Amino acid sequence: MILLILLIITAYLINLVLPWWGIAITGFVLGFQMKPSSGKAFGIGFLALFLLWSGQALYIHLANDGILSTRIAEMLRVGSPILVILITGIVGGLVSGLAVLSGGLVKDSLKKEGKN
């Protein structure tokens, strides 16, 4: 639960100064430091950024009466602006989930090398 909250807060802050891929750095570092189990690592990373990015996309959708997300939905030919919000959350979730998983696995591999 602490990892989830830290991911949401740090990813939000890092996105203020870095492009979208900054969430991967945040996820990797937190995954390395906190080293959750593999299944939990991906799940927590995915959930944190899915909530953050889909929440931000929903806020933008509501703030401009859906104009932007409707235009993007037309460009991508997905039909519904709500699908654009879900796709945004899924993309962010996948990037963060894989980053947190990678950070935890790197920590595991470094531990195993130290034992040999």
ZILINJO-V418174 format. One record per residue. N is the residue number from 1. SS is DSSP state (2 for helix, 1 for strand, 0 for the rest). OMEGA is omega in whole degrees, 0 to 359 (* if undefined). Layout:
n/ss/omega
N/SS/OMEGA
N/SS/OMEGA
This chain:
n/ss/omega
1/0/178
2/2/179
3/2/179
4/2/181
5/2/178
6/2/179
7/2/181
8/2/182
9/2/183
10/2/178
11/2/177
12/2/182
13/2/182
14/2/178
15/0/176
16/0/184
17/0/181
18/0/175
19/0/186
20/0/184
21/0/176
22/2/178
23/2/178
24/2/178
25/2/179
26/2/180
27/2/180
28/2/182
29/2/180
30/2/176
31/2/178
32/2/183
33/2/187
34/2/176
35/0/174
36/0/177
37/0/188
38/2/180
39/2/179
40/2/183
41/2/180
42/2/182
43/2/180
44/2/178
45/2/179
46/2/183
47/2/182
48/2/183
49/2/173
50/2/179
51/2/183
52/2/185
53/2/178
54/2/175
55/2/178
56/2/179
57/2/177
58/2/177
59/2/179
60/2/178
61/2/182
62/2/183
63/2/181
64/0/177
65/0/175
66/0/183
67/2/184
68/2/183
69/2/176
70/2/178
71/2/178
72/2/177
73/2/177
74/2/179
75/2/181
76/2/180
77/0/177
78/0/174
79/0/187
80/0/176
81/2/178
82/2/176
83/2/177
84/2/178
85/2/179
86/2/179
87/2/177
88/2/179
89/2/180
90/2/179
91/2/178
92/2/179
93/2/179
94/2/180
95/2/182
96/2/179
97/2/179
98/2/179
99/2/179
100/2/177
101/2/180
102/2/178
103/2/178
104/2/180
105/2/176
106/2/178
107/2/177
108/2/183
109/2/177
110/2/176
111/2/182
112/2/177
113/2/180
114/2/180
115/2/183
116/0/*
